[in-house]
Amino acid sequence: MTAKLYSRLAAKNITVAVTGGIAAYKTCELVRLLVKSGAAVRVCMTQAATEFVGPLTFAALSGHPVQTQAFDGTMQHLALTRDCDLLIVAPATANILAKAANGIADDLVSSVILASSCPVAVCPAMNSNMWAKASTQRNIAQLKADGFAVLGPACGELACGVSGAGRMIEPEEIAAHAARLLSPKILQGKRFVVTAGPTFEALDPVRGITNRSSGKQGYAVAQAAFEAGADVTLISGPTSIAVPYGVKAVPVVSAEEMNEAVHREAPGADVFVSVAAVSDWRAQAVADEKIKKSDEPPALDLVENPDILAQAAREFPSLYCVGFAAETENVLENARGKRIRKLARMIVANNARSAIGCDMNEAVIVTADKEVATGLVSKDVLAQTIIECIADDLAKEV
């Protein structure tokens, strides 16, 4: 599966500080992800880190020389923090966490941390006993109080052969958190429910009614809402896309299952974004066995599926409801009517022929008082525009 890229990182200056732990090999992939997402990445290393991964590897991945010496007469600890948007320490050993928590600057990496004025994220990686030690936990508490973002650790099998807390989180998750740290928190404290993907309405144990929705746009909306500070639940039909890190996933198959999940998650939510391509019809009865081929085509008795968006808007009047109108003709006219008919606050109108399964989308965002044409943009950029429009509307209601 192709790693997710993060448009929020484009043109950002990120310094990655590598310390001496076996998880340093994962940091190679982190640097690659950041660079592919458009960030300018510079790497500094402790001497211990160079015992695990050579500086030449990081130089090749970042496209910049790697700094390892604190005292070479060039004040690299200042150069590495100048114009820096984010500092990521990965892996962050117990030793570097202790130094950072106590303001110690006795090597290049600890000096970079102390000199930095940008957000700092540390990614702990160590033996589980070291992580559980009272001194380490005191240091973590101090770093959090000082405004550091502490990402992880995860639980799992460690290099020492034991299983427990202390494993560095995966590079994709670090990159997702980096995107969030660098995004304006315009939705801080808000709860989002997002639906995505197709639904599948079974006809028999093998066949069913579905559509070509990839889920890309819905997943992009969920990610953009998370980056903007929201607490996000993603209710998704069958897709092959990885759930964005930090987002709660609720997998479903049919329209009825999706409707039930929305009704479970909607109470207490602030915003519902219905991106899923929900089948309008389902079989009145699902055959227990595979329907056999015969001379005559089988007769299918269909019943209408619930209108998830309209029901949510009607049953939860305080919920800011957003729908999508994937049309093949009269796109804008149909979207305007759909917004009124379904009691939605916003409808995102696009052409189904050009949007389904593609990485690009062209849409018009329709509300009661404005219509915003996005032009042809990536689905990630469209998602960010949608989130910004929602945030603007919510701010007006305060």
Secondary structure, DSSP 4 states (H G I P E B T S, - for coil): -PPPP-GGGTT-EEEEEE-SSTTHHHHHHHHHHHHHTT-EEEEEE-TTGGGTS-HHHHHHHHSSPPB--S-SSS-HHHHTTTT-SEEEEEEE-HHHHHHHHTT---SHHHHHHHH--S-EEEEE---HHHHHSHHHHHHHHHHHHTT-EE--PEEEE-TTS-EEEEEPPPHHHHHHHHHHHTS--TTTT-EEEEEESB--EESSSS-EE-----SHHHHHHHHHHHHTT-EEEEEE-S-SSPPPTT-EEEE--SHHHHHHHHHHH-TT-SEEEE--B--SEEESS--SSPPPP-SSPPP--EEEPP-HHHHHHHH-TTSEEEEEEEESSSHHHHHHHHHHHTT-SEEEEEEHHHHTT-SEEEEEEEESS-EEEEEEEEHHHHHHHHHHHHHHHHHHT-
